[in-house]
Amino acid sequence: MATKFSLTDLIALPNSSVKIPRLGFGVYQSHAETCIQSCLKALEVGYRHIDSAQYYTNEEQVGEAVRRSKLPRSSIFVTTKILSPSGGGPEKTYSKMVESVNKINLEGYVDLFLIHSPSSGPEGRKEMWLALEKLLKEGKTKSIGVSNFGVGHIEEMKTYAEIWPPHVNQIELHPWCQQRTIVEYCHKQGIVIEAYSPLVRNQKAEDPTLVKIAEKYQVSTAQVLIRYCLQKGWVPLPKSDTSARIEANADVFGFEIDEGDMNTLDALDEGDKGAIVGVI
């Protein structure tokens, strides 16, 4: 199966004219000027997709980096997320989202706004989704989605959502945590799957199976993990604050993992036990 991908590839979101870049850049635990410089480096080497969140407290820095880059706003895809309702009712929750758009300060909109976690319960999830739908109608975001949602959470949305399915579900994905049930469901519904922690926070860099495959293709273990995500049809969001690694993590389009090695990586799945991120 030939899988010719490129750094400039875009993927269509369901029931939307919006397209998302195939590779994104994560900024979790990246702060202040470090975050700005990392984003600038990412944009310099060709990333056009940056993934932030209210929880990361670096939305302003992401916006600042995009402005400093002088790249056209329309060429950059910026995501943020809301973790929980404001506690003051739907309008306050909506206002909390608008605050993020204003902090990012990129021509009055973001490209994707996600519910960061299902942890606020059915009423909280409903309140946030209805606020996101309003944000979309107002043109303050181009697309809306969810993160860390299971099948039941997305099915539940049918009872109140005007916009369904969500455009995106961002979940932890790598060979040791493949979340096959929700992945299969999202593929069936046309929901684009984003993979956070695709590098397993470097915890598996010495894994003998992974090292052997990296040596075969003469690439780094991180490059194998990112390429694995791409070939699975996911949008990976690798994160680094090291210039050389930011560049190397985007250099994943000159090789293809063969079917046998993809099967070997698939066989590493440990289910829930393989997850490294606790539910927020």
N, C-alpha and C positions, 0 to 999 in steps of 0.2 A: 504494500500500500504506500504509494508516494504521498508524502506530506510536505509539500513545498510551502514553507511559511516565510514571512519576512517581518522585520521590525515595524514596517509601515502598515501591516495588515490591520483591517478593521472587521469587526464582527457585528452583524445586525442584531439589535435587541428586538424581542418579540412585540408585535403590534405597535411598532414605533419606527420613525424615520431615523432615529439616532443609531449611530454605530460606535462601538467601543474598541479601542486599540487592543490587540491580542496580548500584549505584554504591558504590565503596569509596574509602578515603582512604589513600594511601601515606605511609610515614614513613622511607624510605631517606635516610640522611645527615642525619637530624634528631635532635638530641641534647639531653640534659639538660632544663632548664626550657623551652627553645624547643620541644622535642617535646611536652611536656605542654601548653603554651599552644596550639600548633597543633592538637593533638587536641581540646582543649576548644573551640576555635573551630569546628572541623569538626562536633563534636557539637551545638554551639549552632545552626549553620545547617541541621542536619538529616541529616548523614551518620550512618549507624548501622553502619558497617563499617570497621574499621581493620586494615591489613595490615602486620604487623611480621615480624621474623625474628631468630634468634640472631645471624646475621651483622651485623645492623644495630646491635646492642648498645643497644637502647632498649626492650626488652620491659617492664622495670620502669616506665619513664615512660608507656608506653601504658596499663598497668594503673592507674597513679596517676591519669591523666587521666580514665579511665572512673569511678573511685571518686569523684573530685572532682566529676564532672558530676552526681552524684546520680540519674542515669537508672537505671531498672530494669535489672539485669544481663541479663535475658532479652531486652531490646530491642536489645542491642548485639552485633554479630558481630565477634569478634576472631580474627585469623589469626596464626600464627607458623610458622616453618620451621626444619628442621635441615639443615645443609649436608653433613655427612659423619658416618660412624659414629665412635664415641668412640675406637675402637682397642683397647678392652678387652673385646670380645665383646658379644653381644646384650643382656645385662642392663645393661651399662654404657651402651650406646646408649639403651636404654629409660630409664635413670636420667637421662641427659642431656636427654631430652624432658620428663620429669617436672620437672626443674629449671626449664625454661621455663614450664611451667604454674604452678609455685610463684612464680616471679619476677613473672609477670603478676598473679597473686594475685586472681583474680576468681571467687570461689566454687568454686575447685578445678577449673575446666575452661577450655579454649579452645573456640572454635566450629569451627575448621579448623586442622589441622596438616599441613604440606606437606614433602615432600622437596624441598629448594631446588634441587638440581642432580643430573643423572645422572652427574656426573664421578667418583664414587667406584668405578665399575665394577660388573659384575654382582653380585658377592658383597656389596659395600657397599650397593647398592640393595636387594637382598633383605633384608639385615639390618635396614636402616632401615624397610622396609615391614612386616616382621613385628613390629617394635617398635611401629610406628604402629597396627597391628591390635590389639595388646595394649592400647595406650593407649585406643583406642576402646572395647574391651570393658570396660575399667576405668572408663569414664565420664569420663576426663580430657580427652577431646576429643569433639566431636559429629560430626565428619566428618574424612576424611583424603584427601590428594591429592598431586599432584606439581607440579613447576615445571621448565620448560625441557626437558621430556621430548619426544622424537620418537616416531614410530609404533613403531619397533623396541623402544624402551624400554618402552612400555606393553604391547605384545604379549608381550614377555619375561616380564612379571609374571604372565601366566596360568599359568606353570609352578609358581608357589609361592603366589600370592595367594589368600587365602580371600575377601577382599573385592575384587571386580573388576567393572566398571572403577573406577579411582580417581574420586572425586567431582568433582575439579577438576584442570585443568592450567593453570598460570599461566605465560604466555609473553609475550615482547615483541611487541606488536602496535600498529601505526599504519599510515597509508597507504603509507609507504615500506618497511614490513616486515610483510607480510600472512601469511606462513607458511601458505600455502593448503593444503598437503598435510596437515599436522597438524591444522589447523582443521577441514578436511572430515572427517578421521578422528574427531576428538572429537565433532563434531556427530552423526555416524552412531552413535557409541557412547553418546550421551547425556551425555558428559562436559562439565561447565560450563567454559567458557573464560574465564579472567581475563586482562586486558590490562595488563601493566606497561609503564612508560614511554610511556603513550598520548600524552603531550605532546612526545615526542621531545626531552626535556630542553631545550625552547625553541630547539632548533637549527634548526627550520624555520619560525620565527615570521615570517620575511620572505619565505617562498616565495610567488612571485607567484600561483600557482594557489590556494593556501590563502587568501592575503590577499583575493583577488577573491571567493571564496565567502563569507568572513567578512563582507565589506562588503555583499554581497547580502542576508544575513540580519540585518545590523546587530548582529553579535555579535563576540566576540574570536576569534582563531585557535585559542586553547586550547578555547574552547567548541565550535567546529566539530569539533575532534579528539575531544573526549569524546563529543559527540553521534554522530559517525561510528561510534565503538566500540559505542555503545548500539544503533544501528540495524543493526549487523552481528551483534547477538546476543551480544556479549562483555560482560564485567563490567570496566569500566575502573577503574584505581587511580591517579588523578591525585595528584601530590604537590606541596605548596607549604608554605612557612613564612610566607607573606605573607597577612595576614587578608583583604584585599580579594580576592585571587586564590582563596583557599580558598572564599570565598562565591560568587564568580563561577563557579567550576568546578562548583558544585552547581546553578547556575542554567541548566540545559541542557534543561529540559522544556517551554519555551514556544515552541519552533520545531522544524520538521522539515526535514531536508535532502531535497530532492526527488531522484527517481530519477536524473535527468541528472547532478546534482552528485555523487551517490554514485558513479556510474560514472566521473566525472572523477577523484574521489579514488582509486577503485580502480586507475585507470590509472597512478597514481604509483608503484606497487609496484616495488621494485628487488631483490626477493628477499633473499638473504643479505647482499648488499652494502648494503642499506638498514638493517641492524641497527646500533644504536648501543651495545649492551651486549655485551661479550664473554662467552662462557660462563664461569660461575664455576667 
